[in-house]
Amino acid sequence: MRVAVGTDHGGFPLYQMAIDEVARVGHEAIGVNPSGKVQPDDDYPDYAELVARALQQQDCERGILICGSGVGVAVAANKIPGIRAGLCHDTYSAHQGVEHDDANVLVLGARVIGPELARELIGAFLKARFSGEARHLRRLKKVNAIEARYSGRLQAKESLR
């Protein structure tokens, strides 16, 4: 599996470890940060969009985003159609988000968790598979319908600017 990994300056302490962990568990990590560096004025929406675009264009099957708290990149990523990003600080949420909600982006807060927990979360997220159970498919269909309803309104609003 190909996994896009991105971070802003707040998440940078976990960036290389995340790339290494993806490879260690047998997957290909695609770092979206140019030359593996970030600057203090790098903004989380830019990296959320780069990771999301890799998934939308089917260059990668999953993504990992990191910022200081994880909240910013989760908010930004979830604005992008087809992205289901989950902020996880425990292994249950990391695998359950994939199994029940078909999450395709794991979000981590580098100022909230340490590298050992981050490794566990990455492993749980990448091992997990969507169950495909009828109740989860029904709920995912509803989530997709909400996204479709509001993405049209958002585009119309943006065109007025």
N, C-alpha and C positions, 0 to 999 in steps of 0.2 A: 504494500500500500504506500502511496506517496502522500506525505504529510507536509503541508505548508506551515511554517513557523515564523511568527513575527512579534516584535516588541517595540515599545517606545523606550525612552530613557529610564523610566521607573521600573520596568521589567527586565532591563538588560542584565542584571546579575544572574538571572535564570536562563537567559537565551541560549548560550552555548551548551549548557547542561541539557536543555530540552532537546536540542538538535542531536546531541550525543546519545541521549536516552532513546529517542525514536530509532536511531540506528542500532543501538544495543538490543532492542527487542525485535529487530528484524525488519524494519521498514525503512523507506527512503525519506530523509528529511530534506525539505526544500526551504532554505532560509530566505526570507523576503527582504531582509535588511541589507542594503547595499554594502558590500565589503564587510559585513558582520559588525558594523559599527552604528552607533546612534549618537546624536548630539543632544545637548540639554533642551534645545527648542524643538526637537522632534515631537510631533503630535500623534496621539494614539489613533485618531480616526484614519490617518493615512495608512497605518499598518493593518488596521482592521479591514480596510478596503482592499489592500493588496492580498491578504490571505483569503478574503471572501471571493475576490476575482479569480484566484487560482482554483477555488472549488467550482465556481460558476462556469468557468471555461473548461472544466474537467481535467485540468492539469494535475490536480490532487484530489484525493477522496476525502481527506479530513484536514482539519487545521488546528493549530494551537496558537493562542494569542496570550500575551503577557503584558501587563502594565503594573503600576504600583499596587493598586487595590484589586484590579481585575474588572471593576465596575465600568470604567470608561470604555475599554475595548469591547466589553459585552454589549453595552448600549449601542455603540457604533456598528458592530458586526450585525446585530439583530435588525438593523434598519435595511439591510440588503436582502432582496428577495432570495429565498431558498436557503438562507443561513439560519441555522438553529444552534446558537452559541449558548453554552451553559457555563456559568461561573461555578467552579467546584473547589471546595477545600476539604473534601472527604472522599474516600474511595467509593462509597456507596453511590453518591451522586454522579461520580465520574462514569461508572458503568451503567447505572440505571438510566441516566440521561440518554444514552445511546439505545439501550434495550427497549425502553418505553416511548421515548420522545424522538428517536432518530436524530439525536444531536450530532452535528457534524463538525463542531468547533468546541474544543476544550479551552476555557479561559481560566488563567491563573493570576493570582495577585502576589507578586514577588515580595511585597512588604508585609504580607499576611502569612505566607507559608515559607518553609525552608526548602532546600534542595532535596532532602530525602523524601519528604511528603510529595513534592512535585514529581519525583521519579515514580512513586507509587501511583499517583493520579494519572500520569501519562500511560503507564502500563495498563491500568484498569480501563481507561478510555479506549486505547487501541485494541485491546483484546475483545472488547464488547461488540456485539452485533445486534442490530434491530431485530426484535422478536417476530415482527410481522403478525402478531396476534390481532384478531378482529377488533378488539376494543382499542388497541393502540393505533391501528389503521384508521378507525373511525375518528379518533381524536386528532390524529395528524391531518386527516382530510379537513376537519374543522379549522385547524390552525392555518392550513394552506388557503382555505376560503377567506378567512379574516385577512390574511396577507394580500390576497388578490383584490378584495374590496377596497382596502385602504391604499394600496399602491397606485391605483388609478386616480384616487383623490389627491394623493401627494404629487403626482406628476402634473395634474391640472393646476394645482396651487403653485408649483414651481414655475410653470410656464407664464404665470401672471407677473412674475418678478422682472 
